[in-house]
């Protein structure tokens, strides 16, 4: 199939509420079908939400949330993921879902690719960042790439897009559609702006250009009010800032294929992909030495096309 309609989710997760999160996920799958999408992509750890408490400077907060987070994480063979797979089969929509996976006493940052037959493939993030490792375990598994009726689809989560070696491995697999799943861009008070939306969006652009692939980059909405804590020693000091919600869809040349939703707005961002323009010949993939160079994103004109937007009642 040379043309594929895709949807990127931009929404606030149902924090630490797995049952509500599963319902929300299914609602978005159904909405994407009504919008004509054949592939839908959700942010990283959309279920049950990214553990933003890691950024808070309170041990007590962490202990309280970690137990709740584990209780609301999914299992790879559990009824929640099966319900989402059934929704994918019923609607005929391929689903890329980021979720926290509980396996025994360990929690992983996992991605599931679910095809229109309801078949599930799961991969775990190999190297969570230093702070993420306070909650999540690493894995020895490889990245997730699947051949589907809608082309060759691969997925990475968050900071994995800043790893030159991993980007190179993915590019060698010659993806046609890549899902760059981001958890949101709320940042810790005092962090430089470069670690916010600008760098992460630039990483998605660079990935599209280097891999000559379409990139769907879903991002969660993260209202500061939901996680903000004021430092008791300095009442004017707020530990979190930002709001997330800057989902994008890029073509193989790094150009935007849909005008983004407003920051913080919830809904689906749609684009029609022409897979005939994706994936350069294997010989043109950047040499390994070049891939190890620091991430640099050239500036250029951004071309946008107006998307069709579908919101969810009560979402």
C-alpha positions in Angstrom: 0.0 0.0 0.0 1.6 3.3 -1.1 -0.6 5.7 0.8 -1.3 5.4 4.5 -3.3 7.7 6.7 -1.9 8.0 10.2 -2.8 9.6 13.4 -0.7 10.9 16.3 -2.3 11.1 19.8 -1.8 14.4 21.7 -3.6 13.8 25.0 -3.3 13.8 28.8 -3.0 10.3 30.2 -5.3 9.1 32.9 -2.6 9.3 35.5 -2.2 6.2 37.7 -5.7 4.9 36.7 -5.2 1.9 34.4 -8.9 1.1 33.8 -9.7 4.7 32.8 -6.5 4.8 30.7 -7.5 1.6 28.8 -11.0 3.1 28.1 -9.3 6.3 26.9 -7.0 4.4 24.6 -9.8 2.5 23.0 -11.8 5.7 22.5 -8.9 7.2 20.6 -8.5 4.1 18.5 -12.2 4.3 17.6 -11.9 8.0 16.9 -9.0 7.4 14.6 -11.0 4.9 12.6 -13.7 7.4 12.1 -11.1 9.8 10.9 -9.9 7.3 8.3 -6.6 6.4 10.0 -5.0 3.1 9.4 -2.2 3.6 12.0 -2.4 5.3 15.3 0.6 6.1 17.6 0.4 6.9 21.3 3.1 8.6 23.5 5.7 6.8 25.5 4.3 5.2 28.7 0.8 6.6 27.9 -0.5 3.9 30.2 -0.6 4.7 33.1 1.3 8.0 32.3 5.0 8.9 32.6 6.2 9.0 36.3 6.9 12.7 36.5 7.3 12.4 40.3 10.9 11.4 39.5 11.6 15.1 39.1 10.4 16.0 42.6 12.9 16.3 45.4 10.9 14.3 48.0 11.7 10.7 48.9 8.2 10.4 50.4 6.5 11.3 47.2 8.6 8.7 45.3 7.8 5.9 47.7 4.1 6.7 47.6 3.9 6.9 43.8 6.1 3.9 43.0 3.7 1.5 44.6 0.7 3.0 42.9 2.6 3.1 39.6 3.4 -0.6 39.8 -0.2 -1.5 40.6 -1.4 0.4 37.5 1.2 -0.9 35.1 0.2 -3.4 32.4 1.4 -7.0 31.9 2.2 -8.2 28.4 -0.3 -11.0 28.6 -2.9 -9.2 30.8 -6.6 -8.4 30.0 -5.9 -4.7 29.5 -3.6 -5.2 26.5 -5.9 -7.9 25.1 -8.8 -5.4 25.3 -6.8 -2.9 23.3 -5.8 -5.6 20.8 -9.4 -6.5 20.3 -10.2 -2.8 19.6 -7.4 -2.8 17.0 -8.9 -5.9 15.4 -12.4 -4.6 15.5 -11.5 -1.3 13.9 -8.8 -2.5 11.6 -6.4 0.1 12.9 -2.7 -0.7 13.6 -1.8 0.6 17.1 1.5 1.6 18.5 1.2 2.0 22.2 3.7 3.0 24.8 3.1 1.6 28.3 4.7 0.7 31.6 5.0 -3.1 31.7 5.1 -5.0 35.0 6.9 -8.3 35.0 7.2 -9.7 38.5 8.7 -7.0 40.7 10.2 -5.2 37.7 8.8 -2.4 35.6 9.9 -1.7 32.0 9.3 1.1 29.5 7.6 -0.9 26.7 6.2 -0.4 23.3 3.5 -2.6 21.7 2.8 -2.8 17.9 -0.6 -4.3 17.5 -1.8 -5.2 13.9 -5.3 -5.2 12.5 -5.6 -8.9 13.4 -5.0 -8.1 17.0 -1.5 -9.7 17.1 0.8 -8.0 19.6 4.5 -7.5 19.5 6.2 -6.0 22.5 9.7 -4.6 23.0 11.3 -3.1 26.2 13.5 0.0 26.3 17.0 -1.3 26.6 18.6 1.7 28.4 16.3 4.0 30.3 18.0 7.3 31.2 19.6 7.7 34.6 16.5 9.2 36.2 14.2 6.7 34.5 16.2 3.9 36.1 14.9 4.9 39.5 11.6 3.4 38.3 12.3 1.3 35.2 14.6 -1.6 34.5 16.7 -2.0 31.3 16.3 -4.9 28.9 18.6 -6.9 26.6 16.0 -7.0 23.8 16.4 -5.2 20.5 14.2 -2.4 19.0 10.8 -3.1 17.7 10.3 -3.2 13.9 7.5 -5.1 12.1 6.5 -5.6 8.5 2.8 -4.8 8.1 0.3 -4.3 5.3 0.9 -0.6 5.8 4.7 -0.9 5.3 7.7 -1.5 7.6 7.0 0.2 11.0 9.5 0.7 13.8 9.3 2.5 17.1 11.6 4.0 19.7 10.8 5.8 22.9 12.0 9.2 24.0 15.7 9.6 24.7 16.6 6.6 22.5 16.4 9.0 19.6 19.5 10.7 21.0 21.6 7.5 20.8 23.6 7.5 17.5 24.3 3.8 17.6 20.6 2.9 18.0 19.5 5.4 15.3 22.0 3.7 13.0 20.6 0.2 13.8 17.1 1.4 13.0 18.1 3.1 9.8 19.7 0.0 8.5 16.3 -1.8 8.9 14.9 0.6 6.3 11.7 1.6 8.1 9.0 3.2 6.0 7.1 4.6 9.1 8.9 5.4 12.4 7.1 6.2 15.6 9.0 8.5 17.8 7.1 8.2 21.0 7.7 11.0 23.5 6.3 11.1 27.1 5.9 14.9 27.2 8.2 17.8 27.6 7.6 19.1 31.1 11.0 19.8 32.6 12.6 20.2 36.0 12.9 23.8 37.3 16.3 25.2 36.4 17.0 22.9 33.4 18.1 24.6 30.2 15.6 25.1 27.5 17.6 22.9 25.2 16.2 19.8 27.1 12.6 20.8 26.3 10.5 20.6 23.2 13.0 22.2 20.8 15.7 19.5 21.2 13.2 16.6 21.1 11.3 17.9 18.1 14.6 18.4 16.4 15.5 14.8 17.1 12.4 13.7 15.3 13.2 15.8 12.3 16.8 14.5 12.2 15.5 11.0 12.4 13.2 11.5 9.4 16.0 13.1 7.4 18.7 10.5 8.3 16.4 7.5 7.8 14.5 8.9 4.8 11.4 7.8 6.6 8.1 9.2 7.7 8.0 10.0 11.5 5.0 10.0 13.7 5.9 11.8 16.9 3.1 11.6 19.5 3.5 13.6 22.7 1.5 13.5 25.9 -0.1 16.6 27.4 1.2 17.2 30.9 -0.6 19.9 32.8 1.8 21.4 35.3 -1.1 21.7 37.8 -1.4 17.9 37.9 2.2 17.3 39.1 3.6 20.7 40.3 5.1 20.8 43.8 6.4 23.9 45.5 9.7 23.5 47.4 8.9 24.0 51.1 12.3 25.7 51.6 11.6 28.2 48.9 7.9 28.7 48.4 8.4 30.7 45.2 10.3 27.8 43.7 8.2 25.5 41.5 9.8 22.2 40.7 8.1 21.5 37.4 7.3 23.7 34.4 6.0 23.3 30.9 2.9 21.6 29.6 3.8 19.1 26.9 1.6 18.3 24.0 3.5 19.1 20.8 2.8 16.1 18.6 4.2 16.2 15.0 4.2 14.2 11.8 7.2 14.6 9.5 7.9 13.4 5.9 11.2 11.8 4.8 12.8 15.2 4.1 12.0 16.4 7.6 9.1 18.6 6.5 5.9 18.7 8.6 3.0 17.0 7.0 0.3 18.5 9.2 -0.1 21.7 11.1 0.3 20.9 14.8 -2.4 21.2 17.4 -2.1 24.0 19.9 0.3 23.1 22.8 -1.8 21.5 25.5 -4.8 20.9 23.1 -6.0 17.3 23.2 -7.0 15.4 20.0 -5.6 13.5 17.0 -3.2 14.9 14.4 -3.7 13.3 11.0 -1.5 13.0 7.9 -1.6 11.0 4.6 1.8 9.4 4.0 3.1 8.6 0.5 5.3 5.6 1.2 6.6 5.7 -2.4 8.7 8.6 -1.2 10.1 6.9 1.8 13.3 4.8 2.3 16.4 5.6 0.2 18.4 2.7 -1.3 20.4 0.9 1.4 23.7 2.1 -0.1 22.7 5.7 0.7 22.3 5.1 4.5 24.8 7.2 6.4 28.1 5.5 7.2 28.6 4.3 10.7 31.3 6.9 11.5 29.0 9.7 10.4 26.1 8.4 12.5 28.3 8.7 15.6 28.7 12.4 15.1 26.8 14.7 17.6 23.1 15.4 16.8 22.9 18.5 14.6 19.7 19.6 12.9 19.9 22.0 10.0 17.5 24.8 9.8 15.1 25.1 6.9 11.7 26.1 5.8 8.9 24.2 7.5 6.0 23.3 5.2 2.7 22.5 6.9 -0.6 21.1 5.7 -3.8 21.6 7.6 -4.9 18.4 9.4 -8.3 17.1 10.1 -8.8 17.2 13.8 -11.0 14.9 15.8 -11.5 15.5 19.5 -13.1 13.1 22.1 -16.1 14.1 24.1 -15.0 14.2 27.7 -11.5 13.2 26.9 
